[in-house]
Amino acid sequence: MIAGTGSQEQQEQKHAINYLSMYDNKLLRTFRGHVGDIVDLSMSPVDDNFLSSSKDRTVRLWNLQQAGCLGKLELPPTVEGAPRATFDSTGLVFGVTAAMAAGSGHVSCFLYFYIHSFFNHLNHCNLNLLSLSSCS
């Protein structure tokens, strides 16, 4: 997977993720939705899901078999820079962290993620700070 390729004039491509076949070097799918530079990708260890983190203060959930994103977690305006997200070894839980504005610390949360019920979550942070939504 290649994230954020393209020139300044090609903003849509610059903020896209390209899924390439290593076997025949062909583009299999392009994932679009971020409006800021993509800084982090995390593959699920158990299935075809992956997370992307961007400077647009969002973490998006994708599946390699589908063109659109499955869900979007948007961090509040008090977040400075890009969030980081990663799956745990089970693929059911992922964590998100981001720096707060003006060096006031970090916000972190851990969400249980179940594929079949989308964002059924058990949180360990203040969800008033976060916006969880479907990408549709």
N, C-alpha and C positions, 0 to 999 in steps of 0.2 A: 504494500500500500504506500502511496506517495501522497503527502498532504501539502497543500499550499504552493503548487507549482503555477507558473504563469507570471507575466509581466505586470507592471503597474496598470497598464491600459486594459488588461484582461482581468478585472476585479472578480467576476463570477468564477473564472477558472482558478484564480489565486486563492480563493477561499473554499475550494472544493477538495475532495479526497478521491484519488484515482485508485481503483483496484485493478492490478495488473496480473496477468498470467505469467508466471516465471517459466512455464514450459515453452510457450510460443511467443512471448513478449507482446501479447495483445491486451488492449484495454477491455476489461470485463464489465466494469460499471463505474459510474461517477456519482459520488454522493455530494449533494449541494444543500446548503441551508445556513451555514455560518456566514456572518458578515464581517468578521475580523479574522486575522491570521490564526491559523490552526497551530497550536503549540504542543499538543500531546495526543497520542492515540494509545488505547489500551484494549487488547484483544481478550475476550472471554476465554478461559482455559478449557471450557467444556462444550461450547457451541459456536455458531457463526456470528454472535453478537460482538460489537465493539463500541467503545466510548471515544468521543473526540472532545477535546477542550480547546477553547478559542479565546482570543483577546476580546471578543464581544461579550465576555462574562457568562458564557453558556457552556454547558456540558450536554452533548447530544448522544443519544443511544441509537445505534444502527444495527441492521442485520445485513450480512453480505448478500443474501438472496432477495432483498427488497430495495427498491430505488430510494424511497423516502425514509426519513428518520422515524423511529418508534416513539421517541419522547425527548423532551428538552427540559433541562434544569437551568433556570436563569438566576444568577446571583444578583444581589442588590447593588445599587449604585455606589455604596460605600466600599465595594471591592475594587482594589487597584490592581491592574494587570490581569493576567489570565489565571483561571482556576486550573487545578490539576486533578485528575481522576484516575482511579485504577480499580480493577476487579481483584477480589481475593481469590484464593486457590480453588474455591468451590464454584465460582462464577455466579453465585447467588447474591453476593454482597459487593457493593463498591463504595469507595470512600472518595470524598471531594474535599479539597483544601484550597484556600486562596488567601492572599494577603489583604488586610484591611487598609483603607486609605490613611495617609499620613503616618504610617508606621505604627498604628494602634494595635497591631497584633495580627493574628490569623483567625479565620473562621473555618471550622472543620465540621463535617457531619458524615455519618455513615448511614447508608440507606440499604435495607434489604430490597433486592430487586427480584421479582418473579416474572418470568417471561409471559406466562399465560394470563396473568392478571395485571400486566403493565406496571404501574407504579404503586402497587400495594407496598407500603413501606413502614418500617419501624425506625423512627428517627432518634438520634442522640444529639440533636441541635434544635435551635429555635426555627421552626419552619415559617414563622412570620417573616423571616429574612429572605426566604427562597420562594421562587415561583416554579411550580412543577406543571407541565402541560403536555398535551399531545401535540404532535407536529402536523396534524391534519388541518 
